[in-house]
Amino acid sequence: MSVRPRPPFIAHYSDLLKPYEREPVGMQGAGARFGQHFGLSRIGINLEVLPPGNRSSHPHAESREEEFVYILQGTPDVWVDGELYPLEPGDGVGFPAGTGIAHSFLNNSDADVHLLIVGEHQVEGNQLYYPLNPERMDLFRRRGRAWDDGPRNELGPHDGNARAGTRK
């Protein structure tokens, strides 16, 4: 049996995995941007690897883009409106657009976490809300993308930062 070369619409994550070049401490890691690789314009599909003590993003909510995250490996916590919820492989988390549910995925464990993140991509008029980051809100206001009139959920006590080795 001959093995034909793979067509360009098939890829292994290890061929796409690249370190993130993010400025803030605590948001390091690597990602395989499948959607970008395949030229998908309406959905983003990323495999993210979060080392211990890192998070997927600043806690945020989106006005028009839906997002789904599936836990492939590791035991992250999901930060939702200031509360932490423990997750394990096989768990999925969905965020409907327009709810104001602010979220981020934190690796408070001592091992890497692998997340599959699927969401709408570049939806016209999408705006973002960052409940813990007024400086990001100012930046997004300057870009015309701040979600200032969305629902505001009461926030719990957690500060949204990941801390390696603190996963209960």
C-alpha positions as a printed Julia matrix, in Angstrom:
168×3 Matrix{Float64}:
   0.0    0.0    0.0
   1.47   3.33  -0.99
   1.24   6.28   1.33
   0.14   9.4   -0.47
   1.15  12.8    0.86
  -1.48  14.37   3.05
  -3.57  17.11   1.5
  -3.21  20.57   3.05
  -6.53  20.26   4.91
  -5.08  17.58   7.21
  -2.6   18.59   9.91
  -1.18  17.22  13.14
  -1.11  19.64  16.06
   2.61  19.09  16.65
   3.34  20.57  13.21
   1.4   23.73  14.07
   2.35  24.19  17.74
   4.18  27.48  18.34
   5.02  29.37  21.54
   2.73  32.3   22.24
   4.4   35.67  22.22
   2.23  37.31  24.85
   3.44  40.21  26.89
   1.9   39.59  30.3
   3.5   37.2   32.72
   1.03  34.42  33.45
  -0.25  34.06  29.88
   2.56  32.02  28.4
   2.18  28.72  26.61
   1.86  27.4   23.09
  -0.88  26.98  20.56
  -1.77  25.19  17.36
  -4.05  27.49  15.36
  -5.95  24.99  13.22
  -8.52  27.48  11.95
  -5.87  29.9   10.76
  -3.81  27.08   9.2
  -6.8   25.8    7.23
  -7.94  29.27   6.17
 -11.21  29.02   8.09
 -12.72  32.49   8.25
 -15.82  31.97  10.43
 -14.55  29.76  13.24
 -11.39  29.68  15.27
 -10.06  26.29  16.36
  -7.02  26.28  18.62
  -5.26  23.69  20.7
  -3.63  25.53  23.61
  -1.0   24.2   25.98
  -0.89  26.08  29.28
   2.12  25.47  31.53
   1.58  25.54  35.31
   0.86  29.03  36.65
  -0.57  30.37  33.37
  -4.03  31.25  32.08
  -5.65  31.23  28.66
  -6.58  34.93  28.59
  -7.58  37.91  30.65
 -11.03  37.19  32.07
 -13.45  38.46  29.42
 -16.95  38.23  27.98
 -17.98  38.71  24.35
 -21.07  40.35  22.95
 -21.47  38.37  19.71
 -19.0   35.48  19.6
 -19.76  32.09  21.1
 -16.98  29.93  22.51
 -16.55  26.29  23.5
 -13.59  24.79  25.38
 -12.91  21.06  25.74
 -10.36  19.74  28.24
  -8.03  17.27  26.53
  -5.36  16.84  29.21
  -4.64  18.12  32.7
  -6.79  19.62  35.43
  -7.43  23.32  34.87
  -9.84  25.57  36.71
 -12.28  27.72  34.81
 -12.66  31.24  36.23
 -16.27  32.32  35.78
 -17.33  35.7   37.13
 -14.78  35.55  39.95
 -15.35  31.95  41.0
 -13.19  28.89  40.22
 -14.64  25.6   39.03
 -12.35  22.54  38.77
 -12.25  20.71  35.45
 -10.8   17.43  34.21
 -10.21  15.73  30.85
 -13.49  15.19  29.06
 -15.18  18.31  30.47
 -16.58  20.86  28.04
 -17.54  24.46  28.78
 -19.7   26.65  26.54
 -20.12  30.42  26.59
 -23.11  31.77  24.64
 -22.64  35.23  23.2
 -24.22  38.21  24.9
 -24.54  36.71  28.4
 -21.82  38.79  30.03
 -20.32  35.62  31.53
 -16.66  36.55  32.01
 -14.26  33.63  31.82
 -10.68  32.4   31.61
  -8.97  29.03  32.03
  -6.31  28.84  34.74
  -3.64  26.2   35.2
  -3.25  26.08  38.97
  -1.83  22.54  38.78
   1.75  21.3   38.51
   1.39  19.82  34.98
   0.6   21.17  31.52
  -3.04  21.6   30.52
  -4.22  21.0   26.93
  -7.39  22.8   25.8
  -9.29  22.59  22.53
 -10.89  26.0   21.97
 -13.54  26.48  19.29
 -15.33  29.73  18.68
 -16.78  32.1   16.18
 -14.15  34.27  14.59
 -14.21  37.97  13.76
 -17.98  38.38  14.02
 -18.99  41.84  12.82
 -19.66  44.15  15.76
 -18.28  41.81  18.42
 -17.25  43.7   21.55
 -15.38  42.59  24.66
 -15.74  43.24  28.37
 -12.78  42.8   30.74
 -14.17  43.04  34.3
 -10.75  43.0   36.01
  -8.74  45.05  33.52
  -9.78  48.71  33.15
  -6.65  49.36  31.06
  -7.77  46.75  28.51
 -11.23  48.28  28.45
  -9.64  51.66  27.67
  -7.63  50.05  24.85
 -10.75  48.42  23.42
 -12.68  51.71  23.71
 -10.02  53.36  21.56
 -10.51  50.54  19.03
 -14.3   50.86  19.19
 -14.6   47.31  20.56
 -15.39  47.82  24.28
 -18.63  46.22  25.45
 -19.75  48.93  27.85
 -23.5   48.31  27.75
 -23.57  44.52  28.26
 -24.85  42.58  31.26
 -22.72  42.82  34.38
 -22.66  39.74  36.55
 -21.71  39.95  40.2
 -18.07  38.94  40.65
 -16.77  36.5   43.23
 -13.52  36.93  45.18
 -10.95  35.32  42.86
  -8.53  37.75  41.14
  -8.29  35.82  37.84
  -4.6   34.92  38.15
  -3.21  31.38  37.93
  -0.94  30.03  40.65
   0.92  26.77  40.03
   0.54  24.13  42.71
  -2.62  25.54  44.28
  -5.16  23.25  42.59
  -7.14  21.55  45.32
